[in-house]
């Protein structure tokens, strides 16, 4: 029987003839079929994936060189373009739309020998924290299907959690990879802004958006990041810095002793589940015992991060989503409306869901002449101050440690229905990394007394994914070697 642990082990099994890429694809397709009720996938490209698996098997058996992601079975959040395949951002606005080119990240996956298995459920235009804002209906948490998997990349997280694929690509604008990884008990990495090309990623808020990676192990994240990161002529915001060999760097960076800061206000926050606060404090003790320095720093701006994030991202979204007007792109109403403005309104009303409409309206408001300075300019100033403070922290520390989300996965339909701000506030720990552009990861270390998993978030300075992955590896190892009580 096929069993997936890590890409490295899978590659060994392929080389030893213990398994084949075809067997892997068959296994994952069956798992997806078994778990249809989780609604994690929108489309599964079964025949195509099997054909590409067969050709990869053939070339490997013929002794041809294999790529770094040879036969690795990967799913894509429905905001990442894959040529000639549907792409809708889980929105009626883009149904039916077929991508006419592939995202750079996808091109690189394919060049490295990966197999794209399908398209995964998410919140509409990546706006949300629960995957409940999807035109395809909510994805569900495999640990408890009455609960949300988190969002917006909910389907992508569930797919890895439930063993439907080896890796998923999602997008993270304010936590959409780290937060569902936390809720699902897996690892989720958001690299530095500018590390991975956004070409072919449907835009939500362009100065925040970054493709992120879900996996079971730090090794798998390192290997995948290595393949998809790096400069791209199609996206001028991608850094030209060389991409380190993350896998090769991992043993040394996992052996280092780190200087880690945590925000006093984050762990003392009244919204943080007390049991989670306790588990994280205990783990800080574990890190200190292992020889790392972990110290509190003051971060009085914590309560400004969510407002600044929602002002800036909705402003950017209102501009980015203006292209979906039913003329050039997007759903076009069939109503016999003569007046052009009314016709636009009707098309956009039919095409966009409630949350997306709310954000477009909010973003348009904060950019309007009378309110621009009061909201948009102020939020930009907060962003600047945050960047300055972050620089100061990283002049002393290698990393910042924090909760990923203030509470574990909540029941479907239980949050944000009447009060959208309640859902926004849950992003308190994740939006910071996007506001300042640093890399962040959520690693699955803890289990709540309710039985639900939750993660630890780590962040490092710009382009220091080597330390981020190394420290994550250390933490994973420490959590395995310490007793459950200690953690
Ligand atoms: N929950 C956040 C939001 O709704 C994050 C979304 C994201 O990262 N795409 O905006």
Boltz pocket constraint, residues with backbone or C-beta under 6 A from the ligand:
constraints:
  - pocket:
      binder: B
      contacts: [[A, 125], [A, 126], [A, 127], [A, 128], [A, 129], [A, 151], [A, 152], [A, 171], [A, 172], [A, 173], [A, 174], [A, 175], [A, 176], [A, 177], [A, 204], [A, 313], [A, 427]]
      max_distance: 6.0
